[in-house]
Amino acid sequence: MGRKPFRGLYGVDFLDRSLLLGIICGLVVFIAISSYILLNHADFDEQLIEQVENGVPSQDLINEIDEEAYNMQVAAKKRLDSKILDRKYWGNGELDSPLDYSFYVDSYESELKLIKEYKEYRVKYANREITREEFLSLTQNHRDYFNGLRII
């Protein structure tokens, strides 16, 4: 005879076991490949290093650096807004004290200064004013800080 069909709920024949196993394996492979493609993207600095080494003109790189710095500033502003609004709406309608607001604003301003400094190092590297090793050592703390902010 042949194989016995896989019996599902209420005794209904769904699929042959080998076909079911093939579908499951296919889905696992698809999910693994999709995850690798979506989650294993190079960060901006890695792309910058690669582009500098490939001889991309510095003005093109500076435009990308400006855009990345702007995106970082927008993200910092969103973090500030979310902290304040979270306190406002979940903290009985207002911040606990003016010191809380001052702390959040000071943190935001510090982050903007850090973004500006990070951008300057990136521009220096794009202009080939510093070496790759210098760039990586100068920006290590910046990268650690901003990677710590990511929630992935």
Beta strands, then each sheet from edge to edge (+ up, - down):
end
